[in-house]
């Protein structure tokens, strides 16, 4: 435990509780919106990050891991394929 009451991950690679997927997902927003920026309050930071994720990252930003599709487009295509359309 630390002063911030946070404990490190105790899982190993391949463990379903591994935090690597979450860290991977959060890497881009953290580098593009959080680092090197100062926010007046936690509430402002939350608003800005939410706007980035819901306004750009999910609907627009293309990802190499899913065929250069945005997450929303990838989900739409996956759903259509699953429904046999």
KAWO-V709556 format. One record per residue. RES is the residue in one letter. OMEGA is omega in degrees with one decimal (* if undefined). NEAR is the number of other C-alpha atoms within 8 Angstrom. Layout:
res=<RES | RES>
omega=<OMEGA | OMEGA>
near=<NEAR | NEAR>
//
This chain:
res=<X | X | X | X | X | X | X | X | X | X | X | X | X | X | X | X | X | X | X | X | X | X | X | X | X | X | X | X | X | X | X | X | X | X | X | X | X | X | X | X | X | X | X | X | X | X | X | X | X | X | X | X | X | X | X | X | X | X | X | X | X | X | X | X | X | X | X | X | X | X | X | X | X | X | X | X | X | X | X | X | X | X | X | X | X>
omega=<179.7 | 177.1 | 179.8 | 179.7 | 179.5 | 176.8 | -179.4 | 177.1 | 178.7 | -178.3 | 179.5 | -178.1 | -179.6 | 178.8 | -177.9 | 178.7 | -179.5 | -178.1 | -179.8 | 178.7 | 178.7 | 178.7 | 179.3 | -179.4 | -176.1 | -177.0 | -176.2 | 177.9 | 179.9 | -178.1 | -177.2 | -174.3 | -173.0 | -177.0 | 176.7 | 176.3 | 175.9 | 178.5 | -177.8 | -178.8 | 175.5 | 179.7 | 178.2 | 178.8 | 178.5 | 179.1 | -178.8 | -179.9 | 177.0 | 178.3 | 178.6 | -177.1 | -175.7 | -177.8 | -178.3 | -170.9 | -178.9 | -176.0 | -169.0 | -170.4 | -179.9 | -176.3 | -179.0 | -176.4 | -178.9 | 175.7 | 179.9 | 175.1 | 171.4 | 178.6 | -179.5 | 178.9 | 178.0 | 178.7 | 178.8 | 179.4 | 179.4 | 178.9 | 179.3 | 179.3 | 179.9 | 179.9 | 178.1 | -179.5 | *>
near=<7 | 6 | 5 | 5 | 6 | 7 | 6 | 5 | 6 | 4 | 7 | 6 | 5 | 5 | 7 | 4 | 5 | 11 | 7 | 6 | 7 | 7 | 8 | 8 | 7 | 8 | 8 | 8 | 11 | 9 | 8 | 7 | 10 | 10 | 7 | 4 | 6 | 4 | 7 | 6 | 6 | 7 | 6 | 9 | 11 | 8 | 8 | 9 | 11 | 9 | 9 | 11 | 10 | 9 | 10 | 10 | 10 | 11 | 11 | 10 | 10 | 8 | 10 | 7 | 5 | 8 | 6 | 8 | 12 | 13 | 13 | 10 | 9 | 10 | 8 | 8 | 8 | 8 | 8 | 9 | 8 | 7 | 6 | 5 | 5>
//
